Amino acid sequence: MLFLTAFIERLRLIMLLAGDIGGTKTNLALYASKEDIRTPIREGTLPSAQYATLAALVNDFLKKIDLPDVTIDRAVFGVAGPVVGGKAKITNLPWHMEEKQLQQTLNIPSVTLLNDLAAMATAIPLLLPSDLHTLNAGKPAKHGTLAVVAPGTGLGEAILTWDGAHYRVHPSEGGHVDFAPTTPFEVGLLVYLLERMKHVSYEHVCSGIGLPNIYAYTKASGMFDEPRWLSEKLSQVKDVTPVVVQSAMAPRMAEADSEAEGGYATICAATVKVFASILAAEAGNMALKTLATGGVYLGGGLPPRILPFLEDHEFIRTFQNKGRFSEMLTDVPVHVILNSKVGLIGAASFGFDL
């Protein structure tokens, strides 16, 4: 009993609530110390879109974990959107958030809103070899600049630079810059999208919300047939991205068997191949724009799910295909982040370092 009392008292002194707030899902966790950053006291994942506000989501989480004797002293939320003056709006959700308002609503003395890619980037120096899948070992420069490109629901990007003592994180909204095609097929994709929207960014073709745009053009191009089973399956879902990815990753079978099983579809594999090519080109762009001699890290939910496409030699070839600077990019490491809680780890680390 004395041990339990002392433990609860310890939680009251240093309890931190961290969150990775995405357009699709939100990861939340309670931490007692930075030493336990990989083993939170409580954690959970909730569907973001089912809540009207971040406060409603957090309160539901706290209600579910049922720790009435714990007092939360600080909260840090990594949010998918720019944070300016303690205010933020989720890019792919109708949420408007303010630190002061959240402090009052949640009754937490200190609340910090952090760009989600800044949170992810904060965790990069803390990652273990088991958290990564290396696509290009390269020759990383000691304390070299690091770049993060993360296609999830949207496309996030961030940079880390060495200040002489530790890495300093710089958030970015680079995912919203103009899309630059690198192949004739991608040129056609750009023309197709420009006929349907005023601005085509990398997020429109390199994210969970962008992959359906590639699929739509791939289908419209007439180069691939859409199997009947796939058409029926796509008509039954609101978000087609998981279906396209699953059908691209399914074991390839004869066409008749494929249609019967509802598994592999050539049109889906072609779509994901284009997606991987665009991701490779943009990762190479980031490496050049930031001189990321320490490496490029691919985060977000999509890269781990399409690893075979990223392991194909065409991915690194496209990454390095930068004319006079192609040779330089052969030395730039490229890693896929496998740890799905990287944003949470980063938000918690930031909170304990405040």
C-alpha positions as CSV (number, residue, x, y, z in Angstrom):
1,M,0.0,0.0,0.0
2,L,2.9,2.4,0.9
3,F,4.5,1.6,-2.5
4,L,1.2,2.3,-4.4
5,T,0.7,5.6,-2.5
6,A,4.3,6.7,-3.3
7,F,3.8,5.7,-6.9
8,I,0.6,7.8,-7.2
9,E,2.3,10.7,-5.5
10,R,5.1,10.5,-8.1
11,L,2.6,10.6,-10.9
12,R,1.0,13.7,-9.4
13,L,4.3,15.5,-9.6
14,I,5.4,14.7,-13.2
15,M,2.4,13.3,-15.1
16,L,2.6,14.3,-18.8
17,L,-0.1,13.7,-21.4
18,A,1.2,13.5,-25.0
19,G,-0.8,13.2,-28.2
20,D,-0.2,12.6,-31.9
21,I,-3.2,14.2,-33.5
22,G,-3.8,13.0,-37.1
23,G,-6.6,13.5,-39.6
24,T,-7.6,9.9,-39.4
25,K,-6.6,8.7,-35.9
26,T,-5.2,10.1,-32.7
27,N,-2.7,8.4,-30.4
28,L,-2.7,9.5,-26.7
29,A,-0.5,8.4,-23.8
30,L,0.3,9.3,-20.2
31,Y,3.9,9.3,-19.1
32,A,5.6,9.4,-15.7
33,S,9.1,10.2,-16.8
34,K,11.3,10.6,-19.9
35,E,13.1,7.3,-19.0
36,D,9.7,5.5,-19.6
37,I,9.1,7.2,-22.9
38,R,8.5,3.8,-24.7
39,T,6.4,2.4,-21.8
40,P,3.6,4.9,-21.0
41,I,1.4,4.4,-18.0
42,R,-1.7,4.4,-20.3
43,E,-2.2,4.8,-24.0
44,G,-4.9,4.5,-26.6
45,T,-5.9,5.3,-30.2
46,L,-9.1,7.0,-31.1
47,P,-10.7,7.9,-34.5
48,S,-10.2,11.7,-34.8
49,A,-13.1,12.4,-37.2
50,Q,-15.7,11.0,-34.7
51,Y,-15.1,13.9,-32.3
52,A,-16.2,17.5,-32.7
53,T,-13.1,18.9,-30.9
54,L,-9.7,17.8,-29.6
55,A,-11.0,18.5,-26.1
56,A,-13.9,16.1,-26.5
57,L,-11.5,13.4,-27.8
58,V,-9.0,13.9,-24.9
59,N,-11.8,13.9,-22.3
60,D,-13.1,10.6,-23.7
61,F,-9.7,9.1,-23.5
62,L,-9.2,10.2,-19.9
63,K,-12.6,8.8,-19.0
64,K,-11.8,5.5,-20.6
65,I,-8.5,5.0,-18.8
66,D,-10.1,5.8,-15.4
67,L,-7.3,7.2,-13.3
68,P,-9.2,9.7,-11.1
69,D,-6.3,10.1,-8.6
70,V,-3.8,11.3,-11.2
71,T,-3.3,15.0,-11.8
72,I,-1.9,15.9,-15.2
73,D,0.6,18.7,-15.1
74,R,1.4,19.2,-18.7
75,A,0.1,18.2,-22.2
76,V,1.8,18.3,-25.5
77,F,-0.2,17.6,-28.7
78,G,1.4,17.1,-32.1
79,V,-1.2,18.4,-34.6
80,A,-1.4,17.9,-38.3
81,G,-1.1,21.6,-39.3
82,P,0.8,24.8,-38.7
83,V,0.9,26.2,-35.2
84,V,1.1,30.0,-34.9
85,G,0.8,31.9,-31.7
86,G,-0.4,28.9,-29.7
87,K,-3.2,28.4,-32.2
88,A,-3.7,25.6,-34.8
89,K,-6.2,24.1,-37.2
90,I,-6.0,20.5,-38.3
91,T,-5.4,20.5,-42.0
92,N,-7.8,17.6,-42.7
93,L,-10.3,18.1,-39.8
94,P,-12.6,21.0,-38.9
95,W,-10.8,21.5,-35.6
96,H,-9.6,24.9,-34.3
97,M,-7.4,24.7,-31.2
98,E,-5.9,27.2,-28.8
99,E,-3.5,26.4,-26.0
100,K,-5.1,28.7,-23.5
101,Q,-8.6,27.4,-24.2
102,L,-7.4,23.8,-23.9
103,Q,-5.8,24.5,-20.6
104,Q,-9.1,25.8,-19.3
105,T,-11.3,23.1,-20.9
106,L,-9.1,20.2,-19.9
107,N,-8.0,21.7,-16.6
108,I,-4.3,21.1,-17.4
109,P,-1.9,23.9,-16.2
110,S,0.3,23.7,-19.3
111,V,-0.8,22.8,-22.8
112,T,1.5,23.0,-25.9
113,L,0.5,22.6,-29.5
114,L,3.3,21.3,-31.7
115,N,3.3,20.7,-35.4
116,D,3.0,16.9,-35.9
117,L,6.0,16.7,-38.1
118,A,8.0,18.7,-35.5
119,A,6.9,16.1,-33.0
120,M,7.9,13.2,-35.3
121,A,11.3,14.9,-36.0
122,T,11.9,15.4,-32.3
123,A,11.8,11.6,-32.0
124,I,14.3,10.9,-34.8
125,P,17.5,11.1,-32.6
126,L,15.8,8.7,-30.1
127,L,15.0,6.0,-32.6
128,L,16.5,2.5,-32.3
129,P,17.8,0.4,-35.3
130,S,14.7,-1.8,-34.8
131,D,12.5,1.3,-35.5
132,L,14.0,1.7,-39.0
133,H,14.1,-0.1,-42.3
134,T,17.1,1.2,-44.4
135,L,16.6,1.6,-48.1
136,N,20.0,3.2,-48.7
137,A,22.8,3.0,-46.1
138,G,24.8,5.8,-47.8
139,K,27.6,7.6,-45.9
140,P,25.9,9.8,-43.2
141,A,27.8,12.9,-42.2
142,K,28.3,13.2,-38.4
143,H,25.7,15.7,-37.1
144,G,24.6,16.2,-40.7
145,T,21.2,17.8,-41.4
146,L,18.2,15.3,-41.3
147,A,15.1,15.6,-43.4
148,V,11.7,14.0,-42.7
149,V,9.1,13.3,-45.4
150,A,5.9,11.7,-44.0
151,P,3.0,10.7,-46.2
152,G,0.1,9.8,-43.9
153,T,-3.4,11.2,-44.3
154,G,-1.6,14.3,-45.6
155,L,2.0,15.0,-46.5
156,G,4.2,16.4,-43.7
157,E,7.8,17.5,-43.9
158,A,10.4,18.7,-41.3
159,I,14.1,19.4,-40.9
160,L,16.6,18.8,-38.1
161,T,19.8,20.8,-37.9
162,W,22.7,20.4,-35.4
163,D,23.3,23.4,-33.2
164,G,26.6,22.2,-31.6
165,A,24.9,20.4,-28.7
166,H,21.8,18.7,-30.1
167,Y,19.4,18.6,-33.0
168,R,17.0,21.5,-33.4
169,V,13.7,20.9,-35.2
170,H,12.3,23.1,-37.9
171,P,8.7,22.5,-38.9
172,S,7.6,22.9,-42.5
173,E,4.6,22.9,-44.8
174,G,6.6,21.7,-47.7
175,G,4.0,19.1,-48.6
176,H,1.8,21.9,-50.0
177,V,4.4,23.1,-52.6
178,D,3.7,22.7,-56.3
179,F,3.8,19.1,-57.6
180,A,6.6,18.7,-60.2
181,P,6.2,15.6,-62.4
182,T,9.3,13.6,-63.5
183,T,7.8,11.2,-66.0
184,P,5.4,11.5,-69.0
185,F,2.8,9.6,-67.0
186,E,3.1,12.1,-64.1
187,V,2.8,15.0,-66.6
188,G,-0.5,13.5,-67.7
189,L,-1.5,13.2,-64.0
190,L,-0.7,16.8,-63.4
191,V,-2.8,18.0,-66.4
192,Y,-5.6,15.7,-65.3
193,L,-5.7,17.2,-61.8
194,L,-5.3,20.8,-63.0
195,E,-8.5,20.4,-64.9
196,R,-10.2,19.5,-61.6
197,M,-8.5,21.8,-59.0
198,K,-6.8,25.2,-59.0
199,H,-3.6,24.1,-57.3
200,V,-1.9,20.7,-57.3
201,S,0.5,20.1,-54.5
202,Y,2.6,17.1,-53.5
203,E,0.0,16.3,-50.9
204,H,-2.5,15.9,-53.7
205,V,-0.4,13.0,-55.1
206,C,1.7,11.8,-52.2
207,S,-0.5,11.1,-49.2
208,G,-3.5,9.1,-48.1
209,I,-5.8,11.7,-49.6
210,G,-3.6,12.0,-52.7
211,L,-3.4,8.3,-53.7
212,P,-7.0,8.2,-54.9
213,N,-6.1,11.0,-57.3
214,I,-3.4,8.8,-58.8
215,Y,-5.9,5.9,-59.0
216,A,-8.5,8.0,-60.7
217,Y,-6.1,9.1,-63.4
218,T,-4.6,5.6,-63.8
219,K,-8.2,4.4,-64.4
220,A,-9.0,7.3,-66.7
221,S,-5.9,6.7,-68.8
222,G,-7.4,3.5,-70.1
223,M,-4.0,1.7,-69.6
224,F,-5.4,-0.7,-67.0
225,D,-8.8,-2.4,-66.5
226,E,-10.6,-2.2,-63.3
227,P,-11.9,-5.7,-62.3
228,R,-15.5,-5.9,-61.4
229,W,-14.8,-7.1,-57.9
230,L,-12.6,-4.1,-57.3
231,S,-15.2,-1.7,-58.6
232,E,-17.8,-3.1,-56.3
233,K,-15.4,-3.0,-53.4
234,L,-14.4,0.6,-54.0
235,S,-18.1,1.6,-54.3
236,Q,-18.7,0.3,-50.8
237,V,-16.0,2.4,-48.9
238,K,-15.6,6.1,-48.2
239,D,-11.8,5.9,-48.2
240,V,-10.5,4.0,-51.1
241,T,-6.8,4.3,-50.2
242,P,-6.7,1.1,-47.9
243,V,-8.4,-0.9,-50.6
244,V,-6.0,0.2,-53.3
245,V,-2.9,-0.5,-51.1
246,Q,-4.2,-3.9,-50.1
247,S,-4.9,-4.9,-53.7
248,A,-1.5,-3.7,-54.8
249,M,0.2,-5.7,-52.0
250,A,-1.8,-8.9,-52.3
251,P,0.0,-11.9,-53.8
252,R,-0.1,-11.7,-57.6
253,M,-2.2,-14.5,-59.2
254,A,-3.7,-15.3,-62.6
255,E,-6.3,-12.8,-63.6
256,A,-9.2,-15.2,-63.2
257,D,-8.1,-16.2,-59.7
258,S,-7.4,-12.6,-58.8
259,E,-10.9,-11.6,-59.6
260,A,-12.4,-14.6,-57.9
261,E,-10.4,-14.0,-54.7
262,G,-10.7,-10.2,-54.8
263,G,-7.0,-9.9,-54.1
264,Y,-4.3,-8.5,-56.4
265,A,-5.2,-5.9,-59.1
266,T,-2.8,-4.6,-61.7
267,I,-4.4,-1.2,-61.7
268,C,-3.7,-0.9,-58.0
269,A,-0.1,-2.0,-58.3
270,A,0.4,0.6,-61.0
271,T,-1.1,3.3,-58.8
272,V,1.1,2.5,-55.9
273,K,4.2,2.3,-58.1
274,V,3.5,5.8,-59.3
275,F,3.0,6.9,-55.7
276,A,6.3,5.4,-54.7
277,S,8.0,7.2,-57.6
278,I,6.6,10.6,-56.6
279,L,7.6,9.9,-53.0
280,A,11.2,9.1,-54.1
281,A,11.5,12.2,-56.2
282,E,10.2,14.5,-53.4
283,A,12.4,12.8,-50.8
284,G,15.3,13.6,-53.2
285,N,14.1,17.2,-53.5
286,M,14.1,17.5,-49.7
287,A,17.6,16.0,-49.5
288,L,18.8,18.7,-51.9
289,K,16.9,21.6,-50.5
290,T,18.0,21.0,-47.0
291,L,21.5,19.4,-47.7
292,A,20.3,16.4,-45.6
293,T,23.8,14.8,-45.4
294,G,22.7,13.0,-42.2
295,G,19.8,11.2,-44.0
296,V,16.2,11.3,-45.1
297,Y,13.6,9.6,-43.0
298,L,10.3,8.5,-44.5
299,G,7.5,8.6,-41.9
300,G,3.7,8.5,-41.9
301,G,1.5,5.5,-42.2
302,L,2.0,4.7,-45.9
303,P,5.7,3.9,-46.4
304,P,5.7,0.8,-44.0
305,R,2.7,-0.6,-45.8
306,I,4.2,-0.5,-49.2
307,L,7.8,-1.5,-48.4
308,P,8.2,-3.9,-51.4
309,F,7.6,-0.9,-53.8
310,L,10.2,1.2,-51.8
311,E,12.7,-1.7,-51.8
312,D,12.6,-1.8,-55.6
313,H,15.8,-0.4,-57.2
314,E,13.7,2.1,-59.1
315,F,12.9,4.0,-55.8
316,I,16.5,4.8,-54.9
317,R,17.3,5.4,-58.6
318,T,14.5,8.0,-58.7
319,F,15.6,9.5,-55.4
320,Q,19.1,10.0,-56.7
321,N,18.1,11.1,-60.2
322,K,19.0,14.8,-59.7
323,G,21.3,15.6,-62.6
324,R,24.6,17.0,-61.6
325,F,23.9,16.2,-57.9
326,S,23.0,12.5,-58.4
327,E,26.4,11.4,-57.2
328,M,26.1,13.4,-54.0
329,L,22.7,11.8,-53.2
330,T,24.3,8.3,-53.3
331,D,25.8,9.1,-50.0
332,V,22.5,10.3,-48.4
333,P,21.0,7.5,-46.2
334,V,17.3,6.8,-46.7
335,H,15.3,5.1,-43.9
336,V,11.7,4.1,-43.4
337,I,10.3,4.7,-39.9
338,L,8.6,1.5,-38.8
339,N,7.6,2.7,-35.3
340,S,4.0,3.8,-35.5
341,K,4.3,5.7,-32.2
342,V,7.1,8.0,-33.4
343,G,4.9,11.1,-33.2
344,L,3.9,10.2,-29.7
345,I,7.5,9.6,-28.6
346,G,8.5,13.0,-30.0
347,A,5.6,14.9,-28.4
348,A,6.4,13.3,-25.0
349,S,10.1,14.0,-25.4
350,F,9.4,17.6,-26.2
351,G,7.1,17.9,-23.1
352,F,9.7,16.5,-20.7
353,D,12.4,18.8,-22.2
354,L,10.3,22.0,-21.7
